[in-house]
Amino acid sequence: MAETLTRRRFLGKTGFIACGATVVVAGGLAGRAWEQGSLGNIYGGPAFEPWRAWRSGRHRGSLAVVAAAILASNPHNSQPWLYRVGERRVELFADPARNLGTIDPFRREMHLGLGCAVENMALAARGLGYRPHVALRPHPAHGALIARVDLTESAPEASVHFRAIPERHTNRAAYERGRLLPRVVLSAFGAQVASPDTRLILLDAASAEGTLFAEATVHATRQFVADAEMSRDSHRWFRHALDEVNRYRDGVTTLAAGLPESTLRLALMMPRRLIGDPGQAWLAATRDRHCRTAPMFGLIAVRNPADVTQLFEAGRLWQRVHLEAVGQGVAMQPLNQLMEIADRERALGRSPEAARHLARMVGDDRFRTVFGFRCGYAVRPAPPSPRRGVNAVLIA
Ligand SMILES: Cc1cc2nc3c(=O)[nH]c(=O)nc-3n(C[C@H](O)[C@H](O)[C@H](O)COP(=O)(O)O)c2cc1C
C-alpha cells in the first residue's frame, strides 16, 4: 500500500530539515529499503561485527584486550587508534590521519578518545584474567605511542564495568526531563574520579549553570554549522546509507541519531540528497531534543589541558562514568560543541566567549573544561555504532 507524506512533516519528525516537496513512499522506496537492508536486521552487517565478536569471546589474550579497546567511546567515531600486540603486551598508538581537523585543532578530543580506549583495555585485561600495568606515554619522545599495557596472569575480575563494555552506547534520543537522577546515582558517578588533576561537575538542567550550558551549547552548535570548515570536517565523518556504514565502519550515522525505529527505517530508505542538510538537523536536535529534554548536564575538567596525560585521565574518567551509567540504567550523550568552539576561537585568535561560559560553569579557575555531556533516563535504548574490526587496527 502506498503511503503519502509531505516531506515537511517527514523531515520534521526525523529532525532532518524541512522543505516543501511531497515524497511518495511506495514500491520504489521499498525496493531501495531492501537494497539498503533497512527492512531487515539493520545491525546485522560487518560494521557491528566487533560487538558480536566481543560478546562471543572470539579473541583471546592480548587480541581480546584490543577487541574491548575498539568498543570505547571516541570523538565522531573516528576511531583514531592503532594497536601493536605482543604475547603479554598491548601498545596503543594514535592514528593522526584520523583527526577531526578544524573541529579538534589541539587534538583534545583525540586524546580523550584514546583515554577511553585505555580504560577499556585495563578493564578488559582484569576481566579476562590479567593484572594490567598501564604506562601512559612510556616514551614521551615517541608522540604517537599513547600507552603500553603489560599483562600479568591473575584471577579474572568480571567487574560491573567490564560487563558493561558491550552495552555502552551513546544515547541521542529524548530523555525524560522531569525524572531527576537519584543522589545515590550521582554519588556513584562522582566516585569514578581517580586523579586530583581531574574533576567531574554535574549541573542540574534547571540551575543557572545548567541553563547556561544548554543555551551556550545551542549557540555553539549554530556557530559550528555556520563555519564552513568545521562543517566540512564534520560531514567527512557522517554516514547515512547502510552500505556506507558497513563499508567505512566508522563515523556518526543516521542509525545512532536517536530516532524512533519506524522513523529511522523510513529515513534509511531516503537517499542522502533527500534527507537535507545534516548540520541543520543536528542544530534542531541539539536544541529541541538533546538540551531541552535533559534533566542534567555534566562537565569534565582538568588542571592543565595542554598536558596530554591529563586528557587521557579525563578520557578514562568519561569511559568509567559512561560504563557506570549502564549499570545504573542511565543514558548518556557527550555534548562538546562548546569545547569545540572554545578551541576554534583559540586557534583563530578570536575573543574567548565560549571559554568564558565554561569557566563560569566550573567556578574554579584552577580547572579547565575539556568535555561535556548530558545524562538522564532515555525514552528508548541506544543502538551500537559501527566499528572497524581488530584486524583493521593492528600494526606490526
Ligand atoms: C572526546 C569525545 C567527544 C564526543 N563528542 C560528542 C558530541 O559532541 N556529540 C555526540 O553526540 N557524541 C559525542 N561523542 C560520542 C561519540 O560520537 C561516540 O562515542 C562514537 O560515535 C561511538 O559511539 P558509541 O559511544 O555509541 O560507541 C564524543 C565522544 C568523545 C570520546
The ligand as an ORCA input file, in Angstrom:
! r2SCAN-3c Opt
* xyz 0 1
  C      36.002     13.259     23.131
  C      34.627     12.861     22.670
  C      33.753     13.836     22.199
  C      32.459     13.482     21.798
  N      31.574     14.467     21.421
  C      30.311     14.139     21.082
  C      29.348     15.156     20.803
  O      29.635     16.348     20.882
  N      28.088     14.770     20.463
  C      27.723     13.446     20.402
  O      26.575     13.154     20.087
  N      28.618     12.463     20.679
  C      29.886     12.778     21.015
  N      30.777     11.798     21.357
  C      30.344     10.393     21.314
  C      30.877      9.722     20.069
  O      30.283     10.260     18.908
  C      30.619      8.220     20.199
  O      31.366      7.725     21.279
  C      31.001      7.478     18.932
  O      30.163      7.853     17.864
  C      30.894      5.982     19.135
  O      29.591      5.631     19.510
  P      29.283      4.865     20.874
  O      29.689      5.764     22.003
  O      27.797      4.653     20.856
  O      30.049      3.590     20.871
  C      32.063     12.120     21.807
  C      32.946     11.145     22.293
  C      34.214     11.509     22.732
  C      35.135     10.461     23.294
*
